[in-house]
Amino acid sequence: MNAATLSALAEPNRLHIIELIRDGGPLTVGEIAGRLELGQPQTSKHLRVLSDAGLVEVQPVANRRIIKLRPQPLQEMDAWLQSFRSIWEDRLDRLDDYLRELQREENKQDL
């Protein structure tokens, strides 16, 4: 898991850019700027950070730049998060076992 990925996504506008592309497919810089109501220079700076982190790919087409998601960093993040999911699932399973044991003891006392 690359810290640059988390750092790039920590800024709300950059996270919104990723979500826009995720939901709408590849977009131009102008489309992203318009949808987020940001200036084009500001949008370009955010896209530079996302590109440097490997989250997006920029394809020049004539005088436009098409922005696409790169899945690899997001897949790496998902794999990293999976290790935490496993820990929590383990803890919840143990809690469930403990609660069942308490319930059994309570039922024995009621008899």
FENDA-V920884 format. One record per residue. N is the residue number from 1. SS is DSSP state (alpha for helix, beta for strand, coil for the rest). OMEGA is omega as a letter, one per 40 degrees, with the letter a starting at -180 (NA if undefined). Layout:
BEGIN
n=N ss=SS omega=OMEGA
n=N ss=SS omega=OMEGA
END
This chain:
BEGIN
n=1 ss=coil omega=a
n=2 ss=coil omega=i
n=3 ss=alpha omega=i
n=4 ss=alpha omega=i
n=5 ss=alpha omega=i
n=6 ss=alpha omega=i
n=7 ss=alpha omega=i
n=8 ss=alpha omega=a
n=9 ss=alpha omega=a
n=10 ss=coil omega=a
n=11 ss=coil omega=a
n=12 ss=alpha omega=a
n=13 ss=alpha omega=i
n=14 ss=alpha omega=i
n=15 ss=alpha omega=i
n=16 ss=alpha omega=i
n=17 ss=alpha omega=i
n=18 ss=alpha omega=i
n=19 ss=alpha omega=i
n=20 ss=alpha omega=a
n=21 ss=alpha omega=i
n=22 ss=alpha omega=a
n=23 ss=alpha omega=a
n=24 ss=alpha omega=a
n=25 ss=coil omega=a
n=26 ss=coil omega=a
n=27 ss=beta omega=i
n=28 ss=beta omega=i
n=29 ss=alpha omega=i
n=30 ss=alpha omega=i
n=31 ss=alpha omega=i
n=32 ss=alpha omega=i
n=33 ss=alpha omega=a
n=34 ss=alpha omega=a
n=35 ss=alpha omega=i
n=36 ss=alpha omega=a
n=37 ss=coil omega=i
n=38 ss=coil omega=i
n=39 ss=coil omega=a
n=40 ss=alpha omega=i
n=41 ss=alpha omega=i
n=42 ss=alpha omega=i
n=43 ss=alpha omega=i
n=44 ss=alpha omega=i
n=45 ss=alpha omega=i
n=46 ss=alpha omega=a
n=47 ss=alpha omega=i
n=48 ss=alpha omega=i
n=49 ss=alpha omega=i
n=50 ss=alpha omega=i
n=51 ss=alpha omega=i
n=52 ss=alpha omega=i
n=53 ss=coil omega=i
n=54 ss=coil omega=a
n=55 ss=coil omega=i
n=56 ss=beta omega=i
n=57 ss=beta omega=a
n=58 ss=beta omega=i
n=59 ss=beta omega=i
n=60 ss=beta omega=i
n=61 ss=beta omega=a
n=62 ss=coil omega=a
n=63 ss=coil omega=i
n=64 ss=beta omega=i
n=65 ss=beta omega=i
n=66 ss=beta omega=a
n=67 ss=beta omega=i
n=68 ss=beta omega=i
n=69 ss=beta omega=i
n=70 ss=coil omega=a
n=71 ss=alpha omega=a
n=72 ss=alpha omega=a
n=73 ss=alpha omega=i
n=74 ss=alpha omega=i
n=75 ss=alpha omega=i
n=76 ss=alpha omega=i
n=77 ss=alpha omega=i
n=78 ss=alpha omega=i
n=79 ss=alpha omega=i
n=80 ss=alpha omega=i
n=81 ss=alpha omega=i
n=82 ss=alpha omega=i
n=83 ss=alpha omega=i
n=84 ss=alpha omega=i
n=85 ss=alpha omega=a
n=86 ss=alpha omega=i
n=87 ss=alpha omega=a
n=88 ss=alpha omega=i
n=89 ss=alpha omega=i
n=90 ss=alpha omega=a
n=91 ss=alpha omega=i
n=92 ss=alpha omega=i
n=93 ss=alpha omega=i
n=94 ss=alpha omega=i
n=95 ss=alpha omega=i
n=96 ss=alpha omega=i
n=97 ss=alpha omega=a
n=98 ss=alpha omega=a
n=99 ss=alpha omega=i
n=100 ss=alpha omega=i
n=101 ss=alpha omega=i
n=102 ss=alpha omega=a
n=103 ss=alpha omega=i
n=104 ss=alpha omega=i
n=105 ss=alpha omega=i
n=106 ss=alpha omega=i
n=107 ss=alpha omega=i
n=108 ss=alpha omega=a
n=109 ss=alpha omega=a
n=110 ss=alpha omega=a
n=111 ss=coil omega=NA
END
